[in-house]
């Protein structure tokens, strides 16, 4: 549902009967649920509430029908007063144009009526009200393993915003008004992209999950004051096996913990995600992405946003960003191999061509999950190389960011499959001449990997001798082929993130840095075009 900024005057305040903030900050999600259930039992309150997300999640769960298609889940049966339902897990994302469009999403523990966002350019003036929608995600139970779970995600689309403007917002529903004094602490803010290119920073990592390390990375991320964050897949790890099968271990309530963990960052920094192998949650159609469609509102300008939500693009300042779903081309994990029937790759070719022709776009950054070049545990994916690397070279992509391997690894500039130019720490490179630098930024917070036996780490302040590395790449048929490479320039086995500063003007550049979980720099280099 899309609404222009505008709306109705504020409604009168309602009394707050939710969890006191002093308690909520010390309680786990499970404890909050139990608190509400106990409180509701004492009050014997029953208020009908239910909202199902139309046809968007048709077939997400339920018994199969005679024609083999999954039936719709049963209607929501939660019956609780809206006053005791507290929103959590707010996360932002750009619409197709970051200058004028923002998507605000959040979660509620029970179904609610008439959800909305209040928004304004001052924190004490949220008189504009935008209607939101609830997307009900039903996960069927597994006997002896887990009960059925109902989760409720709420989304509001804000369009017609002014470029380069800070907005304040609060999320609510019938019975919970963020404009009341009791809920003023829930107000967040965001800033739209500037109308003209200017200096800005963005951050990136993959493979985050829920952990103390993930929280530490979030703190470092906030310190970079990023305009947005790129999450290169394997977002939450509710699916522990990551094979895209219903035999994978799966706990949908892990998403509750993840969204609550990241809220201090994602309520202010647009959190731009794409899909990893652990994000193929086979219990939801289509293609295991029904959960993604329920939880996230991302730019709907990919080749098919209702079936491939992690494929989209946007332009911020002088940087064009393209998100891809590498599950479509992966030779290693084949659950969704070829599911787009080549449509994604065709779209990619056209979109890169458009970005290169867009006035004011100096750089093109592509991010996705599976690695094009890495020597760590999952190594390199030959499917990614075969399908997409020719297009990256054809359109002179400036930087490629991956996850999948839980390390930091950065290549030299690669051209025609080999080193086109050595890029030591602190050096600069020109994609129009040297080739493309590929960065594996998989140290977002999940358990760490290593490098091949005998291969040493090499990073800023700890540079070791550069040489050949014996590794493998995944080939068709889910088997590996040995290769000896010279492109592995920087290797760090630790939690980390990528920070990129974009500059426009007479000498446009991308200043790329990698930071460990304490904020210490472990790598840096520059990308300049046509120097």
VOGU-3710 file (C-alpha; in Angstrom, 3 decimals, decimal comma):
1> xxxxxxxxxx> 0,000/0,000/0,000  1,437/3,347/-1,036  0,441/6,715/0,389  1,625/10,224/-0,287  2,825/12,229/2,688  -0,226/13,926/4,053  -2,979/12,393/6,107  -5,458/12,913/8,882  -5,147/14,961/12,078  -4,009/13,233/15,254
11> xxxxxxxxxx> -6,426/11,046/17,148  -6,995/11,576/20,879  -4,507/9,720/23,047  -5,317/6,310/24,477  -4,132/4,942/27,803  -1,067/2,726/27,697  -1,496/-0,786/29,082  1,659/-2,321/27,575  4,952/-3,392/29,122  6,607/-0,575/31,103
21> xxxxxxxxxx> 9,736/0,577/29,300  11,913/0,033/32,396  10,895/-3,662/32,291  10,906/-4,151/28,523  14,547/-3,116/28,191  15,561/-5,923/30,572  13,278/-8,651/29,178  13,895/-11,150/26,391  11,299/-11,520/23,640  10,020/-14,737/25,239
31> xxxxxxxxxx> 9,693/-12,991/28,598  7,757/-10,133/26,994  5,371/-12,596/25,377  4,808/-14,347/28,703  4,289/-11,021/30,482  1,576/-10,024/28,010  -0,139/-13,409/28,125  -0,200/-13,378/31,927  -1,476/-9,799/31,995  -4,189/-10,563/29,480
41> xxxxxxxxxx> -5,261/-13,651/31,403  -5,747/-11,573/34,550  -7,791/-8,973/32,733  -9,854/-11,568/30,819  -9,813/-9,179/27,896  -10,779/-10,322/24,427  -10,734/-7,942/21,500  -11,004/-9,306/17,976  -8,036/-8,490/15,790  -6,909/-10,026/12,543
51> xxxxxxxxxx> -5,341/-8,946/9,313  -3,940/-11,203/6,592  -1,743/-9,841/3,830  -4,053/-10,386/0,879  -2,728/-12,496/-1,954  0,910/-11,562/-1,339  1,594/-14,622/0,784  -0,864/-16,970/-0,875  0,352/-20,500/-0,325  2,880/-19,593/2,359
61> xxxxxxxxxx> 1,735/-22,482/4,464  -1,120/-24,828/5,109  -2,250/-28,215/3,841  -1,965/-29,068/0,170  -5,092/-28,973/-1,933  -6,119/-31,507/-4,521  -4,296/-29,673/-7,313  -1,044/-29,742/-5,335  -1,065/-26,053/-4,484  -0,732/-24,965/-0,870
71> xxxxxxxxxx> -3,892/-23,691/0,775  -4,129/-20,334/2,517  -3,320/-20,288/6,228  -6,262/-19,993/8,583  -7,252/-16,443/9,589  -5,426/-14,857/12,482  -7,015/-15,772/15,796  -5,152/-13,449/18,177  -7,600/-11,605/20,425  -5,843/-8,965/22,486
81> xxxxxxxxxx> -6,403/-5,260/23,141  -4,237/-3,064/20,936  -3,166/-1,071/23,992  -1,049/-3,978/25,278  0,579/-4,771/21,925  3,904/-2,951/21,633  5,594/-2,657/18,205  9,220/-3,750/17,935  11,862/-4,503/15,327  11,506/-1,341/13,272
91> xxxxxxxxxx> 13,552/-1,427/10,082  13,787/1,038/7,211  14,414/0,499/3,522  14,458/2,804/0,528  11,777/2,783/-2,098  12,886/2,843/-5,735  14,080/6,459/-5,364  15,899/7,137/-2,057  15,365/10,890/-2,555  11,593/10,638/-2,262
101> xxxxxxxxxx> 10,583/7,170/-1,000  11,071/5,309/2,280  9,548/2,080/3,571  8,980/1,643/7,311  8,480/-1,877/8,631  8,044/-3,381/12,082  6,676/-6,394/13,934  3,918/-6,860/16,494  3,565/-9,930/18,742  -0,168/-10,193/18,041
111> xxxxxxxxxx> -2,454/-9,135/15,214  -3,555/-5,482/15,385  -6,187/-3,284/13,806  -5,656/-0,152/11,733  -1,846/0,126/11,838  -0,257/3,383/10,748  2,803/5,618/10,806  2,846/9,152/12,108  5,445/11,313/10,345  6,660/14,896/10,314
121> xxxxxxxxxx> 9,744/17,079/9,977  9,802/17,823/13,721  9,803/15,236/16,521  7,003/17,089/18,317  4,814/17,365/15,219  3,748/13,957/13,870  0,341/15,075/12,688  0,576/13,366/9,292  -0,692/9,824/9,369  0,001/7,095/6,788
131> xxxxxxxxxx> -1,968/3,869/6,680  0,061/0,652/6,995  -0,663/-2,980/6,180  -0,252/-6,145/8,246  1,298/-9,222/6,636  0,496/-12,392/8,536  3,137/-15,099/8,201  1,989/-18,585/9,204  4,587/-21,284/9,818  3,137/-24,794/10,113
141> xxxxxxxxxx> 4,098/-26,878/13,115  6,227/-29,994/13,006  5,136/-32,782/15,339  7,593/-33,216/18,163  9,777/-30,380/16,898  7,922/-27,060/17,011  4,365/-25,739/17,225  2,731/-23,689/14,492  3,706/-20,021/14,676  1,866/-16,865/13,624
151> xxxxxxxxxx> 3,960/-13,741/13,076  2,735/-10,285/12,143  4,786/-7,794/10,146  3,584/-4,281/9,422  4,647/-2,035/6,531  4,031/1,551/5,482  5,092/3,134/2,196  6,064/6,801/2,282  6,336/8,459/-1,125  6,457/12,086/-2,205
161> xxxxxxxxxx> 9,129/12,950/0,365  11,516/15,878/-0,047  15,177/15,133/-0,926  17,856/15,723/1,692  15,313/16,056/4,504  15,210/14,569/8,009  11,856/13,068/8,965  10,641/11,839/12,339  8,187/8,988/12,653  6,315/6,805/15,090
171> xxxxxxxxxx> 4,533/3,512/14,405  1,221/2,585/15,930  -2,152/0,899/15,627  -5,602/1,094/17,152  -4,955/1,386/20,885  -1,271/2,370/20,596  -0,520/5,933/19,537  3,182/6,921/19,271  2,255/10,605/19,608  1,154/10,195/23,218
181> xxxxxxxxxx> 3,625/11,125/25,977  3,825/7,508/27,151  5,223/6,395/23,793  7,411/9,360/22,807  10,524/7,252/23,336  9,526/5,064/20,375  9,921/7,891/17,843  12,631/7,327/15,229  14,030/9,333/12,343  15,529/8,982/8,881
191> xxxxxxxxxx> 17,014/11,202/6,199  16,208/11,024/2,496  18,962/11,042/-0,121  20,185/14,471/-1,255  18,948/15,981/-4,481  22,504/16,402/-5,753  25,513/14,118/-5,190  27,598/14,881/-2,137  30,013/13,014/0,093  28,411/10,163/2,035
201> xxxxxxxxxx> 29,243/6,776/3,512  27,566/3,381/3,460  28,368/0,119/5,211  28,088/-3,562/4,291  28,421/-7,073/5,641  26,802/-10,476/5,318  26,137/-13,451/7,585  24,988/-11,621/10,696  22,621/-13,711/12,809  21,993/-13,012/16,480
211> xxxxxxxxxx> 25,072/-12,771/18,709  27,193/-10,484/20,837  29,518/-10,078/17,863  26,576/-8,953/15,715  25,703/-6,316/18,306  29,331/-5,158/18,429  29,341/-4,767/14,650  26,112/-2,775/14,865  27,815/-0,333/17,243  30,762/0,103/14,870
221> xxxxxxxxxx> 28,322/0,540/11,991  26,487/3,368/13,743  29,795/5,097/14,333  30,287/5,392/10,572  27,073/7,450/10,259  26,096/5,557/7,092  23,431/6,744/4,674  22,406/3,079/4,281  23,620/-0,435/5,015  23,932/-3,358/2,588
231> xxxxxxxxxx> 23,294/-6,813/4,038  24,684/-9,415/1,632  22,452/-12,295/2,729  22,242/-14,983/5,411  20,396/-12,428/7,444  19,049/-14,151/10,545  19,839/-17,903/10,470  16,379/-19,002/11,542  17,114/-21,752/8,999  20,220/-23,347/10,457
241> xxxxxxxxxx> 21,196/-25,683/7,589  20,839/-23,296/4,665  20,091/-25,941/2,039  16,674/-24,578/1,111  14,857/-27,766/2,147  12,045/-28,482/4,584  14,419/-30,902/6,322  16,550/-27,936/7,425  16,386/-27,028/11,086  14,140/-23,990/11,410
251> xxxxxxxxxx> 12,851/-21,713/14,179  10,816/-18,761/12,843  10,806/-17,033/16,240  14,528/-16,395/15,786  13,448/-13,534/13,502  11,861/-11,844/16,535  15,241/-11,784/18,241  17,028/-10,622/15,110  14,738/-7,679/14,419  14,832/-6,587/18,048
261> xxxxxxxxxx> 18,642/-6,863/18,094  19,059/-4,629/15,044  16,358/-2,080/15,835  18,757/0,483/17,388  20,419/0,698/13,952  17,741/-0,253/11,435  15,192/2,225/12,859  17,423/5,018/11,493  19,683/3,446/8,833  17,938/1,923/5,786
271> xxxxxxxxxx> 18,715/-1,807/5,965  19,006/-3,034/2,371  19,056/-6,841/2,345  19,392/-9,526/-0,266  18,947/-13,291/-0,063  21,518/-15,853/1,014  21,208/-19,613/1,125  20,006/-19,487/4,753  17,233/-17,142/3,597  15,657/-19,802/1,364
281> xxxxxxxxxx> 13,039/-20,851/3,931  11,351/-23,748/2,181  8,179/-23,588/4,290  6,988/-20,528/2,397  6,213/-20,094/-1,268  7,237/-18,812/-3,729  10,640/-20,540/-3,857  11,167/-20,203/-0,110  10,890/-16,399/-0,201  7,436/-15,896/1,344
291> xxxxxxxxxx> 9,118/-15,076/4,639  11,201/-12,387/2,942  8,072/-10,940/1,358  6,379/-10,794/4,753  9,259/-9,227/6,680  10,781/-6,747/4,249  9,596/-3,960/1,969  12,332/-3,364/-0,604  12,460/-1,455/-3,908  10,054/-3,166/-6,308
301> xxxxxxxxxx> 12,040/-2,469/-9,459  13,690/-5,840/-10,017  12,603/-8,250/-12,726  9,891/-9,798/-10,476  9,533/-8,344/-6,953  6,745/-10,765/-5,970  8,974/-13,811/-6,541  12,514/-12,426/-6,109  12,347/-9,733/-3,391  16,146/-9,614/-3,016
311> xxxxxxxxxx> 16,680/-8,367/-6,578  16,458/-4,589/-7,004  18,492/-1,439/-7,506  18,675/2,168/-6,398  20,796/5,280/-6,876  22,083/7,259/-3,933  24,197/10,309/-4,732  26,727/9,300/-7,363  26,513/5,554/-6,649  24,233/3,047/-8,324
321> xxxxxxxxxx> 23,615/-0,081/-6,216  22,380/-3,432/-7,538  21,197/-6,294/-5,297  21,149/-9,837/-6,724  19,956/-13,274/-5,628  22,887/-15,642/-6,153  20,789/-18,673/-5,170  19,610/-18,491/-8,789  23,077/-19,245/-10,192  24,894/-21,122/-7,406
331> xxxxxxxxxx> 26,598/-24,399/-8,295  27,259/-25,112/-4,616  23,753/-24,966/-3,091  21,268/-25,830/-5,805  17,813/-25,591/-4,204  16,938/-22,532/-6,326  19,427/-22,990/-9,158  17,842/-21,625/-12,333  14,561/-20,657/-10,672  14,349/-17,395/-12,660
341> xxxxxxxxxx> 14,975/-19,176/-15,980  17,599/-16,574/-16,901  15,342/-13,588/-16,247  17,490/-12,206/-13,442  20,657/-12,265/-15,554  18,864/-10,594/-18,453  17,556/-7,910/-16,091  21,050/-7,426/-14,677  22,508/-6,772/-18,119  19,887/-4,134/-18,837
351> xxxxxxxxxx> 20,093/-2,506/-15,431  23,879/-2,167/-15,512  23,613/-0,615/-18,963  21,036/1,890/-17,667  23,137/2,840/-14,658  26,214/3,422/-16,786  24,142/5,783/-18,936  22,615/7,635/-15,958  23,861/11,189/-15,573  25,542/11,770/-12,233
361> xxxxxxxxxx> 26,257/8,079/-11,525  30,033/7,725/-11,204  30,163/4,281/-9,603  28,229/1,010/-9,740  28,336/-1,332/-6,736  26,859/-4,837/-6,882  26,190/-6,993/-3,826  24,964/-10,563/-3,401  25,656/-13,545/-1,179  27,731/-16,320/-2,768
371> xxxxxxxxxx> 31,365/-15,473/-3,459  32,768/-14,879/-6,902  36,278/-15,050/-5,461  37,220/-16,441/-2,046  39,634/-19,016/-0,660  37,707/-19,659/2,588  35,414/-22,595/3,462  32,718/-22,115/0,795  35,375/-20,997/-1,697  34,319/-19,478/-5,057
381> xxxxxxxxxx> 31,102/-20,278/-6,897  31,581/-21,180/-10,551  27,945/-20,441/-11,290  28,366/-16,818/-10,220  31,503/-16,577/-12,326  29,896/-18,083/-15,424  26,658/-16,078/-15,344  27,543/-12,663/-13,995  31,245/-11,895/-14,233  31,103/-11,295/-18,012
391> xxxxxxxxxx> 28,403/-8,683/-17,370  30,398/-7,047/-14,588  33,343/-6,721/-16,966  31,180/-5,568/-19,878  29,686/-2,718/-17,839  32,824/-2,012/-15,777  31,313/-2,541/-12,327  33,411/-0,723/-9,737  33,026/-2,896/-6,634  31,469/-6,287/-5,829
401> xxxxxxxxxx> 30,515/-7,195/-2,253  29,732/-10,758/-1,115  29,155/-12,683/2,116  28,793/-16,475/2,517  32,331/-17,051/3,798  32,514/-15,871/7,416  35,769/-13,963/7,013  37,061/-10,793/5,441  38,895/-11,375/2,178  39,708/-8,903/-0,569
411> xxxxxxxxxx> 41,114/-9,506/-4,025  43,443/-7,573/-6,245  41,750/-6,049/-9,300  40,670/-9,040/-11,386  40,494/-8,909/-15,162  39,698/-11,899/-17,402  39,887/-14,236/-14,417  43,407/-13,237/-13,381  45,111/-10,365/-11,581  44,758/-7,262/-13,726
421> xxxxxxxxxx> 46,523/-5,060/-11,208  47,939/-5,675/-7,747  46,099/-3,596/-5,139  48,048/-3,697/-1,878  46,580/-2,143/1,250  46,328/1,628/0,726  46,575/1,454/-3,074  44,112/2,719/-5,686  42,686/1,031/-8,755  40,785/1,984/-11,905
431> xxxxxxxxxx> 38,120/-0,501/-13,065  38,196/0,891/-16,606  41,762/-0,365/-16,954  42,662/-2,743/-14,134  39,589/-4,876/-13,544  37,276/-5,279/-10,550  37,991/-5,696/-6,837  35,850/-8,330/-5,078  35,291/-8,141/-1,318  34,041/-10,946/0,907
441> xxxxxxxxxx> 32,533/-9,216/3,950  31,106/-12,247/5,731  32,167/-11,370/9,273  28,829/-9,833/10,259  28,389/-11,826/13,463  27,933/-15,521/12,766  30,569/-18,124/13,779  33,818/-17,568/11,914  35,593/-19,608/9,241  39,252/-19,907/8,353
451> xxxxxxxxxx> 41,509/-20,157/5,310  43,213/-23,138/3,652  45,850/-24,960/5,696  49,116/-23,081/5,713  47,587/-19,853/4,366  48,241/-16,967/6,736  46,054/-13,980/7,470  47,286/-10,720/5,956  45,738/-7,378/6,902  46,678/-3,828/7,820
461> xxxxxxxxxx> 49,305/-3,870/10,552  49,833/-7,598/9,985  50,846/-7,961/6,331  52,391/-11,293/5,424  54,185/-12,366/2,282  51,897/-12,397/-0,748  51,854/-15,594/-2,775  49,788/-18,300/-4,356  46,911/-20,017/-2,571  45,661/-23,513/-3,320
471> xxxxxxxxxx> 41,864/-23,493/-3,174  38,806/-24,719/-5,102  35,800/-23,453/-7,002  32,366/-25,020/-7,243  31,494/-26,488/-10,626  28,295/-27,851/-12,144  27,039/-30,980/-10,478  27,917/-29,772/-6,960  31,544/-30,817/-7,117  34,704/-28,772/-6,641
481> xxxxxxxxxx> 37,655/-28,223/-8,910  41,116/-27,331/-7,609  42,696/-24,024/-8,565  45,812/-22,127/-7,578  45,261/-18,384/-7,345  47,252/-15,202/-6,842  44,382/-12,744/-6,369  43,854/-13,202/-2,595  45,368/-9,952/-1,325  43,890/-9,348/2,163
491> xxxxxxxxxx> 42,671/-12,016/4,608  41,275/-11,501/8,102  39,674/-14,154/10,272  37,557/-12,031/12,572  34,261/-10,179/12,850  34,274/-7,116/10,632  32,341/-4,844/8,318  32,937/-2,760/5,227  32,700/1,044/5,237  32,667/2,903/1,912
501> xxxxxxxxxx> 32,934/6,661/1,529  31,776/8,034/-1,810  33,034/11,352/-3,112  31,810/13,198/-6,192  33,205/16,318/-7,844  36,177/16,679/-10,161  37,836/13,495/-8,861  35,127/10,979/-7,902  36,322/8,131/-5,740  35,211/5,310/-3,491
511> xxxxxxxxxx> 37,319/5,120/-0,337  36,844/1,555/0,867  37,797/0,490/4,390  37,312/-2,679/6,425  36,915/-2,375/10,201  37,070/-5,040/12,884  34,441/-5,271/15,623  36,371/-2,733/17,694  36,424/-0,215/14,862  40,109/-0,748/14,051
521> xxxxxxxxxx> 40,893/-0,553/10,343  42,166/-3,800/8,801  42,181/-2,801/5,118  41,683/0,196/2,868  41,963/1,047/-0,822  40,488/3,495/-3,344  38,515/3,071/-6,551  38,889/5,846/-9,134  37,698/5,830/-12,728  39,706/7,061/-15,703
531> x> 42,521/8,568/-13,644
//
